[in-house]
Amino acid sequence: MNFRVDGDPFSPSQAGGHAPRNVPAAARKRLSVLFVTPFLPSPPSFGAQRRLHELISGVAASNDVSVLSLVDPTENQENAIRATEEYCRRVVTVSNPAYHAGGARKRLLQLASLGSSHSYEWLGHSEEPFRAALEQMLAHRYDVVQFELAPMAGYAAACGSSRRRRPLLCLDEHNIEYDIVRRTAGGEANAVRRAYSAIEWRKVRREERHAWSHLDGCTVTSVRDQEMLLSDEPTAHTAVVPNGVDLDFFCPSPQATTHESQTLLFFGAIDYYPNTDAMHFFLREVFPQLVARHPQLRLCIVGRRPPESLVAQASANVQVTGVVDDVRPWLERADVVIVPLRIGGGTRLKILEAMAMGKAVVSTTLGAEGLAVVSERDLLVADDAAAFVTQIGRLLDDPTLGRRLGASARQLVASNYSWRRAVESLSTFYAELVEARAMAQ
């Protein structure tokens, strides 16, 4: 199988009609930027939070940055606030009770969304105190207000309707959200969930398209997502700001043992449905076949808030850790990092971080989507249970293959995926939008 995603991950900005020209870094003015986020960015413990941390702290190095964030009212936020204040001028948080909704309350909110024109995700992030806090913060004249993830764009109306008088408004799309829900609807076996997702993705698409057409700019993580966005809204101003890796933080350890530990690793936000689905698929259809051939094989599932359905599958061969302070020791011990995603969008930070550590990765085609990887050179690709058994078995039987893939993967990431370049792409996009507004006035 030959699998490749071609193209420079750092493409120039695009728009229908005439796109603003690139503005040299020396000509850029210092901006005041407000990031509106669904969670605090620091310290990062999962993929989406890592993107926020790296982009916001990177922008803060040459601009004045503030953060307004929703938070879980049941969690102590003191450490997260302090960590974010290390690089932000102002940090304001507002509790969101929906974040702590139990199963019954979540189902009620989903049921309520069926009778609403808004999506479940939009309703789950809509808090009047947050809107009021945003209006208060806008008394400070920000040059740019950036909304992180599509549901937060619902607060754009609080910034005013006149494009000339309000700040520039941007949306950072970590994924094309409606595409994920649409894929969920197409792959869901449960008839009720399939029908619900079929209704939901159309609502999410309508909300996203409204944001794309009414905001000043939108950033995405891959060329594929950019093309999808522009096919829906050809006049939108867009830029690809890929995910990256801290190459000094995620690097092969010289102390790492060369002894094969017979360990597989999956890491990420385990409560995120595509990740939960991936692990249920792997545990049900792949792992038993692997253990039958390799009785000492262990699977470590690392990440926040694993659902009870996964925790219940812990055994002598399966470890479910929950959140960890540092994923790198787990990566160091792993022989193979698995990414059996069947639903998703954007690009996977877990793949980039594993590759930066020089690890062999086995991923679905969808899991590696949007990344400039070549199968058999940088990673192995498997799209069904039989292929996963075969590809993982190859790596367990031939450690030399894993080391070769890991070395190539590290080189690819070092050459193409750094947060420094991602921040530069975002800063260039801001400068383009500022200049375009100045030229229009």
N, C-alpha and C positions, 0 to 999 in steps of 0.2 A: 504494500500500500504506500502510495506517495502522497504525503499531505504537506501542504505549505500554505502559509499566509504571507503574501508578498507585500511589499510597499514600505516606505519610510514611515515608522510610527508617528513621527512628528511632522505631519503635513501642514501646509500653510492654511490660514483661515479661508473660508469660502462663504459665498453668499450668492443669492440670486441677484442679477444685475451687477453693479460694480462693487467689489469688495474693497474695503479700506486698504491702503498700502501699509507695509510693515514700517514701523517707526523705530529708528535707531535707538539703542538703549541710552546713549548719551543725551538724546533729545527729550527723554521722558521726564515728566514732572513727578514729584512725590505725591501719591494719591492717599486719600482717606477712604478706606474700604471697610464695609461692614459685611461680615459673613453671617448668614441666617441658616442655622443648622438644626438637624433633628436630634443631635447628641453632641456633647463636648468632644473636641478633637484630641485631647491629650489626657493621660498617656495612651497611645493607641494599643488596642488589644485585638482588633479584628480588621478585615480588609477595608471596609468603607471608612472606618475611623482612621486608619493609616493614611488614606488618601487625604482626608481633611487635615490631619496633623501636618503632613509634609507640604501640602499646597499653602495652607494658611501661614504656617511658620516661615515658609520660603518667601511668600509675598511680604510678610512682616519685616523681613530683613531690609527692605528698601522702601517701605510704605508704612503709614499709620493704620493699624488694623484693630478692629473690635469684633467681638463675637456675641451674638444673641442665640441662645440655644434652649431647646426643650430638654428636659431631664426626667428621669424616673423618680417619682417622689419617695420611693422606698429605699433608694440607694444614697449613701453618703457621698456628696459631691465635692467635699472640701479638697481632696487631693487633686481631683480633675480640674477644679477651678484654679488652684495654685499652679498646676502644670501649664494651663492655658495662659494664665496671666504672665508667665515668664516671657512671652513674646507679644502679648496683646495689650493694647492701651486700656481697653475696658472689656469686661466679661460679665454678661447678664444672663441669668438662667430663669426659666419658668417651668414649673412642674406640669407634667402631662399625665393625668390619671390613666389614660388609655394604655400607657406603657406597662402598667401593672395589672392589666385586665386578665383575670383567670379565664379558664376555658369557657365557662358559661357566659361571662360578660363579653368575651370576644365573639362568641356566637351571636349574642344579642346585637352587638354592633354590626356584625356582618348582615344580620337579618334586617336591621334598620337601613343599611346601605341599599338593600334591594328596593326599598321604597323611596330612595333619594336619587336625585340626578347626579350626585357625587359618588365617587368610588369609596370603598372601605378605607383605603390608605389615606385619602384626602380627609375623610371624617376622623380617622385616628390621629391625625396631626393638627386638627383644627381646634384651637383654644383661644377664646376671646381674651384672656389675660395676656397671652403671647402677642396677639395683634395690638393690644394697648401698649405693651412694652416696646414693640417695634415703632409705633407712632411716637412714643416719647423719645426714643433714641434718634429718630430722624430729625429731631430739633437740632442736632448736630448735623452740619451740612457734609454728608458723605459724597464723594465723587462716584463711588461704585457700591452697589448693594448686590452681593452674590448669594443666591439661594442654592443650598446644597441638597440634591436629590429632588425629584419632581414634586412630591407632596408639599414641600415647603414653598413652592412657587405660588401656592394659593394665597400667600400673604402679600403678594406683589401689589394688590389693590390698595393696601395701606400706605404705599409709597406715593400715591397721587396718580392722576391720569395724564397730566401734561408732560410729554417726553422732554420738552425743553427745560422745564423747571425742576423736575425730579432728578434724583441720581440716575446714573446708568444702571440698568437692572440686568443681571446675568443669571443664568441657571447652569449649574454643573450637573450634567446627567451622568451618573456613574454607570447607568444602564439605560437603554430605552425601555422604560418600565412596562409599557403596554405589551411589548414584544415578549417579555418574560411571562406575563399573565396569559397571553395568547398561546404561548408554547405550553404552559401548564394546562390550559383547556384542551389542547390537542393531545396531550400525553396522559391525562388523568384517567385512571381506570374507574374510579368511583363516579357513578352517573350524576349524583347530586353535586359533587364538587366540580365536575366537568361543566355542568349547566351553569353553576355559579360563576366560574371563571370565564365562561363564554359571555356572560353579561358584564362582568367586571372589566375585562380587557377593553371593551368598547368605551366604557366610561373613562378609564385611565387614558386611552388614546385621545379622547376629546379634551381632557384636561391638559395633557401634554401639548397637543397642537395649539391650544389657546395660549399656553405659556410661550411656545416657540414663536408665535405670530405677534405677541404683544410685548415681549421683553426685547431688550436691545441686542442681546447676544446669548449664545448657548455653546458650552464646551462639552465634548464627548470624549470617550476613552479610546475609540478606534475609528478607522476609516469606514468600516462597515456601518457603525452606528451613525456616523455623519451622513453617509449616503441614504440611510433609511429616513433620517430626520429631514433631509433636503427633498426627498421624494414626496414627503407629506407637506412640507412648507418650503418651497423653493426660494423664497425671498429672505429666509432667516439667515442672520449672520452667525457663522459657526466656526469653531476651531477644534482640532484634535489635540487634547492634552492627555496623553496616555498615562496610565499608571506606571510607576517606577519602583526602584529599589534603592535603599540606602546601602550602597555597595561596601561600605566600611563596616556597617552593622551586620549585614547578612553576607558572610564570607566563609569559605571553607576553613575550618579550624585546624591549625597545625597539630593540635593535640588529639584530634579525632582518631579513634581507633580504626585500624584497617580490618579488624575482625568483623565478619558478617554477623549481624545480630538476629537475622530472620525476623525483621520488624518492618511492617507497613505503617505509613502515617497518613492520616487525613486531618487537616486543620482548617479552621475558619469559624465563622459565626454559625454554630450548629443549629441555632433556633431559626435560621433563615431557611425557608421552605426548600429551595433548590438543593441546599446542603443536606437537609434531613432526608429528602427524597433520594439523593445520591447514596447516602449511607444505608438506607433501608434496602435499596436495590443491591448494593454490594454485599451486605450481610446475608441477604436472602439467596442470591443467585450466584455469587462469585466465591465468597470466602470459604464456605463449606468444601468446595472442590479443591481449593488451595490447601486447606488444612489436611485433607485426606492424603495429599501428596507430601506435605511438609508439616508434620505433626507439631513441631516446635514453633511454628509461625505465630507471630503476635500482630494484632491490629490495634493501633493507638488512635483514638478519636479525640482530638484536642480542640477545645473551643468553648465559647460561652453558651450557657443555658441549653444543654442537650435535653431534648424532650424525654419524658419518662419511657416512651416506646424504645428509645435507644439505650437509656441507662439500664433498662431491664435486660438488655442483651449482653451486659458485661459478664465475662467468664475468665477462665484461665488463659484463653487466647485473645480476649477482647478487653481492652481497657478504655474506659470513658472518663476523661479527666475533668471536664468542665474547663473554665477559664484558667490560664496559666500566666505567670508574670512574664515569662520569656519563652517563646516557642523554639528558640535556637537549639537548646539542648535536646529537644525532641527531634528536631531535624537532624542533628548530628548522629543520633542513634539509629535513624531510619535507613534501611537499605533501599526502600522504594517509597516515593510519595505518590499517592493515588488521587486522581481527580475524576471520579466517575459521574460527572454532572450530566444530567439529561435535560435540565431546564436552566436557562440563564441568558445573560446578555452582557455587554461590555467586555472587559477583559479581567482575568483572574489574577489578583495579587498573589494568591497562594502559589501559583505556578512560577511567577517571577521570583518570589522569595526563595522557593525551593531550588530553582535553577541557580540563583546567586550563591547558594550554599554548595553548589556542585553536586546536587542530588539527581538521581535518575527519577524521572517522572513518567507515569503512565496516565494518560488523559483521554477522555472522549474527544472527538472532533469538535463538538460544541464547547467543551471545557477550554480548549486551546484556541478558540475562535478569537480573531482580532490580533493575535500575536504572530510575529514574524519568525515562526519556528518551522523547522523541517523535520518530518518524521524520520526516525532511524539515525538522525544526526544529533538533534537536540533533545528529543524525547521519544517515547513510543505511544502510538495511538491505538485505542481499543474502543469499539462502539457497541459491543454486546458482551454478555457474560463469558462466552467461549473465548473471545479475543482477549478479555482481561486475564483469564486464567492462563492463556498462552503467553501473553506479553510479560506478566509478572513472573511466570515460571521461568522465562528466559533469563530474567535479571537475577532471580534467586539461584539459578544453576550456573550462571556465568557472571561473577562479580566484575570481571574485566570489562564487560559490556556496560555495566552501570557506571564504572569510573570514566569510560570514554564518553558516554552521553553527558555525564555530569560536567566534565571539563569543557565540552563544546557548549553546553547550556550556560555555564558561567561566562564564557567568552562572549556569547550572544548578548546576554543581559548587560555586561559591562560596556559593550559597544553601542547598545541601542536604548537601554531603559534606565535612565537615572532621574532622580527627582529634580536635580538641578536643571536639566533640560526641560522637564515638565513645567517647572515654575517659570522658566524663561518664556516658554510658549504662552502661558497664561498671562504673564506681564505684557508680552507683545500684543496679545489680543486686547487687553485693557487699553493700551496706548492707541491701537487702531480705532477702537470705538470712541475714545476721547477725541481723536483727531477728526473722525467722521462727523461727530456732533458739532465740533467747532466749524468745520467747513460748511455744514448745513445751515448755520445761523447767520 
